[in-house]
Amino acid sequence: MKSVYLVLLLLLSVAYALVPYGLKNSPKSGIWGTNFGRAPILERYSWNILDWAYPDQTSRDAAIASGDYVPQNGLPVGIEVWRNKLFVTVPRWKNGQSFI
């Protein structure tokens, strides 16, 4: 359960990093003399495997051994913020995606 909260916290921090900051209506030029408009996105956290929280390590290992869970097949494709909640869409396009 902790890893789900960790993933949600990471995605929330990415969502806040996408909010434009430091925008002014001044004709100042960018670093190399070009006006870019928005600040570049800063990478706060990154990961290459989307992991889910299982009740215990034994059930997680059993799901991996049976092919019900393949950590490399998780791909978050949508993030939506609603009030104080963060919704992440992880489609099950490939086998081995958990429904937890």
N, C-alpha and C positions, 0 to 999 in steps of 0.2 A: 504494500500500500504506500510505503514511503517513496518508492521510485515513481509512482504515478504522480504524487505531489511534486516530486523533483522535476519531472518532465513538464508538468503544468507551470511550475515556477519558471523554468527555463523559457518556455514558450511565451509566458507573460512578459518576461524581461525583453525578449526579442520584439514583442508587439510594442512595448514602450520605446524601444530603440528606434522603431520605425516612425514615431511621431516626430514631425519636423521641429527643429529647434533653432534658435538664432536667426530666424528669417527677418529681414528688414527690407524696406522699400528704398534702400539707398543704392546708388549706381556703383557701389564698390565692386572691384574686380576680385576674382578668385585668386588662388595661389599663383597660377601661371598667366594671369592677365585675362582670364576668361570668366564670365559671369555664369556660375553654375546654378544658382537659384536655391537649391536645397543642400543641406550638409550631407556628406556621404554616410551611408549606413555603417555603423560600427558594430563589429561582431563581438558580442559579449560572451556567448557560450556556443559551443558546437558539439555535435555528437554524430556518430555514424551508425549507431544501432538504437532503435526505439525499443525500450524494455518495459515490460509490464510487471506489476507486483502480484505475485502468487501468494497464497496463504502460507506456504512454507517451501523450503528448498526442494524437498522430496517431490512435491507435485509439479514444480517447475521443471525439474530434471526429467520426470516421467513424460511431461508434455513435449519436451525437446526430443526425447528418445523415440516417442511414437510419431513425431512429425506434426503434432497438433500445434506446435509453436516453433516457428523459425524466426529468431530475432532479426536476421538480416532482411526479412521481407516487409518490415514495417516502414511505411512512408506517410508522414503527415502531409496532407495536401491542402487542408483548409484550416484557418484559425479565425475564430469569430469571438469578439468580446461583447458581452451583454451585461450591463451593469457591473457587478463585481465578480462575474463568472467568465471563465475562458473555456470555449468549446473547441476541441481539436478533432478534425475529421481524419480518420485513418481507414481508408477503404480496404476491403479484403480482396484485392485483385489477384493476389498470389496465395497459394496454399501456405498454411502455417501461421495464419494470423489469429491471435487469440480473440475471444469474444468477451473477455473479462471487463 
